[in-house]
């Protein structure tokens, strides 16, 4: 992110965000594409459905350190829908071992969040989004964009929910620019952290027929981060560093707007601008004092097809997950699309959200909400 960074970055992308931790300072020279040798159409390695029946996995992040209920290297996945498949009503985060679990069984619940017992306001309730981060000191932060019946007309502004390493809610952040938190990435400095959160409910998005409003934002939130048992993380400051992104209500996706965010080693924040079908770049994301608007174009069109999830891989490239097909697209920091890989041929459009590199860089994990599974894309894997 910026030159003095000494920590690892939690990258959510899934649509996406999806999340991972990668070391800052990747080599400037571009290596071979990360997903080039990885095989298409991977088999599912785990179910993401817990005992309460929540579905529609969105966010994914790798656990950086063990403690409490958390196991280093395992994966946390947030569910957006309840067992009735109503969007914006999912309340669970599941934990899955790196090797997967029984795809016909049930995922282990890390947290099931009761909106009635939150320690602070979360306007509208709980519906867990792709915004998911896990910090080195054992704190887990997840976004909520809630509805009462699965429709955009009942969507609330939501909040960010902070959980300790035992899956218990410790704090809630709402207001101060949080309005429909959709995806998130985090810079983790041990005793403090910086969150980058996309918001998709600004302006008159949910009333009337679907229409585009250009008021989506990227919010930077600075936190103090104590050790477990020494109080909860505190919000220190909030700054809008991106604004004017297009957003709209959508019957199939609830809402469409700026989604995946990934932080490059050069301090640039990359944003999946779904409606305008591009990856935007916001320079100096950690230190800038004001909004960069919708940023500059890193990559537009081509193989991009409604980019949702976004993650950075160790060589500095970005991997975007398309919402309108089953493809991943690898993009260099210079904006060149170097690989397009089909990873979902069964359910295709609308199935891909969060994605994250494996800790040993041998492949990529991603969630598939078409069949509620976690999948692994690795080198040399046989196609199914």
C-alpha positions in Angstrom: 0.0 0.0 0.0 2.5 2.7 1.1 6.2 2.4 1.4 6.4 2.0 5.2 4.0 -1.0 5.2 5.5 -3.8 7.2 2.4 -6.0 7.5 0.5 -8.3 5.2 -2.6 -7.3 3.4 -6.0 -8.9 3.8 -7.6 -8.8 0.4 -11.3 -9.4 0.1 -13.0 -10.0 -3.1 -15.5 -11.7 -3.3 -17.5 -9.9 -4.8 -15.2 -10.0 -3.7 -13.7 -9.9 -2.9 -13.0 -12.1 -2.1 -9.7 -12.3 0.9 -6.1 -13.3 1.3 -2.8 -12.2 2.9 0.1 -11.4 0.7 3.5 -9.9 1.4 4.0 -6.3 0.4 6.9 -5.6 -1.9 6.3 -8.0 -4.8 9.0 -7.9 -7.5 8.6 -5.2 -10.0 9.3 -7.5 -12.9 6.3 -9.3 -14.2 6.4 -13.1 -13.9 4.3 -15.6 -15.8 0.5 -15.2 -15.2 -0.6 -16.6 -11.9 -3.6 -18.5 -13.2 -2.0 -19.5 -16.5 -1.0 -23.1 -15.3 -4.1 -23.6 -13.2 -6.7 -26.0 -14.5 -10.3 -25.0 -15.3 -13.5 -26.5 -13.9 -12.2 -27.5 -10.5 -14.3 -29.8 -8.3 -15.8 -28.5 -5.1 -13.7 -29.3 -2.0 -16.2 -28.1 0.6 -19.7 -27.1 1.3 -20.3 -23.6 2.6 -23.8 -24.4 4.1 -24.0 -24.5 7.9 -26.6 -26.3 10.0 -29.1 -23.4 9.9 -29.2 -23.7 6.1 -27.7 -20.3 5.1 -26.7 -20.1 1.5 -25.1 -17.8 -1.1 -21.5 -17.6 0.0 -20.0 -14.2 -0.8 -16.9 -13.3 1.2 -13.8 -15.4 1.8 -10.6 -14.8 3.8 -7.6 -16.8 5.0 -7.1 -16.9 8.7 -3.6 -15.5 9.4 -3.0 -16.8 13.0 -4.4 -19.4 15.3 -6.3 -18.4 18.4 -9.7 -19.1 20.0 -11.8 -20.9 17.4 -9.6 -19.7 14.5 -7.0 -22.0 12.9 -4.2 -20.5 10.8 -4.6 -21.3 7.1 -8.2 -22.2 7.3 -10.8 -20.2 5.4 -13.7 -18.1 6.6 -16.7 -17.7 4.4 -19.7 -15.3 4.9 -23.2 -16.2 3.8 -25.6 -13.6 2.3 -28.9 -15.5 2.2 -30.9 -17.5 4.7 -32.2 -21.0 4.3 -35.2 -19.5 2.3 -32.7 -18.0 -0.1 -33.7 -14.5 0.8 -30.9 -12.0 0.0 -29.5 -9.8 2.8 -30.6 -12.2 5.5 -27.7 -14.5 6.0 -26.2 -14.5 9.5 -23.4 -17.0 9.5 -19.6 -17.1 8.9 -18.3 -20.7 8.4 -14.8 -21.9 8.9 -13.4 -24.5 6.4 -10.0 -26.3 6.7 -7.6 -25.6 3.9 -8.0 -29.1 2.6 -11.8 -28.8 2.5 -14.6 -30.8 4.1 -17.4 -33.1 3.1 -19.3 -31.3 0.3 -22.4 -33.3 1.2 -22.2 -32.4 4.9 -22.3 -29.2 6.8 -19.7 -26.4 7.2 -18.5 -25.6 10.8 -19.9 -22.4 12.1 -17.4 -19.8 13.3 -20.2 -17.2 14.1 -23.9 -16.9 13.9 -24.8 -13.3 14.4 -28.1 -12.4 16.2 -29.3 -8.9 15.1 -31.2 -8.6 18.4 -28.1 -8.8 20.5 -25.7 -6.5 18.7 -23.8 -4.1 21.0 -24.5 -1.1 18.7 -26.8 -0.1 15.9 -26.8 -1.9 12.5 -29.6 -0.1 10.5 -31.8 -2.8 9.0 -30.4 -5.8 10.8 -27.9 -8.5 9.5 -27.2 -9.8 6.0 -23.6 -10.7 5.7 -21.9 -9.4 2.5 -18.6 -10.0 0.7 -16.9 -7.5 3.0 -14.8 -9.8 5.2 -11.4 -9.5 6.8 -9.4 -11.4 9.4 -6.6 -9.6 11.3 -3.4 -10.9 12.8 -4.6 -10.3 16.4 -7.6 -12.6 15.9 -10.3 -10.0 15.1 -12.7 -10.8 12.2 -14.7 -8.0 10.6 -17.7 -8.5 8.3 -20.0 -6.2 6.4 -23.8 -6.3 6.7 -26.2 -5.1 4.0 -29.5 -6.3 5.4 -33.0 -6.8 4.1 -36.2 -8.0 5.8 -37.6 -10.0 2.9 -34.7 -10.3 0.3 -35.8 -7.4 -1.8 -33.9 -4.1 -2.4 -37.0 -2.1 -1.3 -36.3 -3.2 2.3 -32.5 -2.8 2.3 -31.0 -1.0 5.3 -27.8 0.9 5.5 -26.1 -1.9 7.5 -22.8 -1.8 9.4 -19.5 -3.5 9.9 -19.5 -6.1 12.7 -16.4 -6.9 14.7 -16.0 -10.4 16.1 -13.4 -11.8 18.5 -11.5 -15.1 17.8 -14.3 -17.0 19.5 -16.9 -15.8 17.0 -18.5 -13.4 19.5 -19.6 -9.9 18.4 -17.4 -7.3 20.2 -18.2 -4.1 18.4 -20.4 -2.6 15.6 -19.4 0.3 13.3 -22.2 2.2 11.5 -22.8 5.6 10.1 -19.8 7.9 9.2 -20.0 6.9 5.6 -21.0 3.3 6.0 -24.1 2.7 3.8 -24.5 -0.7 2.2 -21.0 -2.1 2.8 -20.5 -4.5 -0.1 -16.9 -5.5 -0.1 -13.7 -4.8 1.8 -10.0 -5.2 2.0 -7.7 -4.4 5.0 -4.1 -3.3 5.6 -3.1 -5.0 8.8 -0.3 -3.4 10.9 -0.8 -5.5 14.0 -1.8 -2.8 16.5 -3.7 -0.8 13.9 -5.4 -1.5 10.7 -6.9 0.3 7.7 -10.1 -0.9 6.1 -11.2 -0.1 2.5 -15.0 -0.5 2.2 -17.2 -0.2 -0.9 -20.7 1.2 -0.3 -23.6 0.7 -2.7 -26.7 2.3 -1.1 -25.9 6.0 -1.4 -28.5 8.0 -3.1 -32.0 6.9 -4.1 -31.1 3.3 -5.2 -33.8 1.1 -3.8 -37.1 2.9 -4.6 -38.9 2.8 -8.0 -37.8 0.8 -11.0 -34.1 -0.1 -11.2 -32.1 2.9 -12.2 -28.4 3.9 -12.0 -27.3 6.3 -9.4 -23.6 7.5 -9.5 -23.0 7.9 -5.8 -21.2 4.7 -4.8 -18.2 5.3 -2.5 -15.0 3.7 -1.3 -14.5 4.5 2.4 -11.2 4.2 4.3 -11.6 3.4 8.0 -8.7 3.6 10.4 -8.8 1.3 13.5 -6.8 0.8 16.6 -6.4 -3.0 17.2 -5.9 -4.3 20.7 -4.9 -7.9 21.6 -7.7 -10.3 22.3 -9.1 -9.8 25.8 -8.0 -6.1 26.0 -11.1 -4.5 24.6 -12.5 -4.2 21.1 -11.0 -2.5 18.0 -12.0 1.2 17.9 -12.7 3.4 14.8 -10.3 6.3 14.7 -11.2 8.1 11.5 -13.2 7.7 8.3 -12.3 9.2 4.9 -14.1 8.9 1.5 -11.3 8.2 -1.0 -13.5 7.2 -3.9 -16.9 8.5 -5.0 -19.3 8.7 -7.9 -19.3 5.0 -8.7 -22.5 3.7 -10.4 -24.9 1.6 -8.4 -28.4 0.2 -8.9 -30.9 -2.1 -7.4 -31.3 -5.4 -9.2 -33.9 -8.1 -8.8 -31.3 -10.9 -9.2 -28.3 -9.5 -7.4 -30.2 -7.2 -4.9 -27.8 -4.4 -5.7 -25.0 -3.8 -8.2 -22.2 -1.3 -7.6 -18.5 -1.0 -6.8 -17.6 -4.4 -5.4 -14.2 -6.1 -5.1 -11.2 -4.1 -3.8 -7.5 -5.1 -3.7 -4.5 -3.1 -2.5 -1.4 -3.2 -4.6 2.2 -3.0 -3.3 2.5 0.4 -4.9 -0.2 1.9 -2.6 -2.9 1.9 -5.3 -6.3 0.6 -4.4 -8.0 -1.3 -7.2 -11.8 -1.3 -7.4 -14.1 -3.6 -9.5 -16.6 -1.1 -11.0 -19.2 -3.6 -12.0 -21.7 -1.4 -13.9 -19.0 0.4 -16.0 -17.3 -3.0 -16.6 -13.8 -1.8 -15.5 -11.1 -2.0 -12.9 -10.5 1.4 -11.4 -7.3 2.6 -9.7 -7.2 5.0 -6.7 -3.6 6.0 -6.1 -2.1 6.7 -2.6 -5.1 5.0 -1.0 -3.7 4.8 2.5 -2.5 8.4 2.8 -4.7 10.5 0.5 -6.9 13.1 2.3 -9.8 13.3 -0.2 -11.7 11.5 -2.9 -10.2 10.4 -6.1 -13.6 10.3 -7.6 -14.0 7.1 -9.7 -10.3 6.8 -10.1 -8.5 6.1 -13.3 -9.1 3.3 -15.7 -6.7 0.4 -15.2 -8.6 -2.1 -17.5 -11.9 -1.7 -19.3 -14.0 -4.2 -21.2 -12.2 -7.0 -23.0 -12.7 -10.2 -21.0 -14.2 -8.3 -18.1 -17.9 -9.0 -17.9 -19.4 -7.4 -14.8 -16.4 -7.8 -12.5 -17.4 -8.5 -8.9 -14.7 -10.3 -6.9 -11.2 -9.0 -6.9 -7.9 -10.1 -5.3 -4.2 -9.4 -5.7 -1.7 -12.2 -6.2 1.9 -12.2 -5.1 3.4 -11.2 -8.5 1.3 -8.0 -8.3 -1.4 -9.1 -10.8 -5.1 -8.8 -10.1 -7.6 -11.6 -10.5 -11.2 -10.4 -11.2 -14.2 -12.7 -11.0 -16.9 -12.0 -13.5 -20.6 -11.7 -12.5 -22.0 -12.3 -16.0 -20.1 -15.5 -16.8 -18.0 -18.2 -15.1 -14.7 -16.6 -15.9 -11.7 -15.3 -14.0 -9.6 -12.6 -15.6 -5.9 -11.9 -14.7 -4.8 -8.3 -15.1 -1.3 -6.8 -14.7 -0.6 -3.6 -12.8 -0.2 -2.0 -16.2 -3.8 -3.0 -17.1 -3.1 -5.8 -19.6 -5.5 -8.7 -19.5 -3.1 -11.7 -19.7 -5.3 -14.7 -19.0 -9.1 -15.5 -19.1 -9.9 -18.8 -17.4 -13.3 -20.5 -17.2 -13.8 -21.9 -13.7 -17.5 -22.5 -13.7 -19.4 -24.1 -16.6 -22.2 -25.6 -14.6 -23.9 -22.6 -13.0 -21.9 -19.8 -14.8 -23.3 -16.3 -14.6 -23.8 -15.0 -11.1 -21.9 -17.7 -9.3 -18.5 -16.1 -8.6 -17.8 -13.6 -5.8 -15.0 -13.9 -3.3 -11.6 -15.4 -4.2 -8.2 -15.6 -2.5 -4.8 -17.0 -3.3 -3.7 -20.1 -1.4 -1.1 -19.2 1.4 1.6 -21.1 -0.4 0.8 -19.5 -3.7 0.0 -22.9 -5.3 -3.4 -21.9 -6.5 -6.6 -20.0 -5.8 -9.7 -20.6 -3.6 -13.0 -19.2 -4.7 -16.7 -19.5 -3.6 -19.4 -20.6 -5.9 -22.8 -19.5 -4.9 -24.4 -21.5 -7.7 -24.0 -24.7 -5.7 -22.9 -23.2 -2.3 -19.4 -24.6 -2.4 -15.8 -23.7 -1.9 -13.6 -24.6 -4.9 -9.8 -24.9 -5.3 -8.0 -24.1 -8.6 -4.5 -25.6 -8.5 -1.7 -26.4 -10.9 -1.9 -29.9 -12.4 -5.5 -30.6 -11.2 -7.5 -32.8 -13.4 -10.6 -31.2 -14.8 -14.0 -32.6 -13.8 
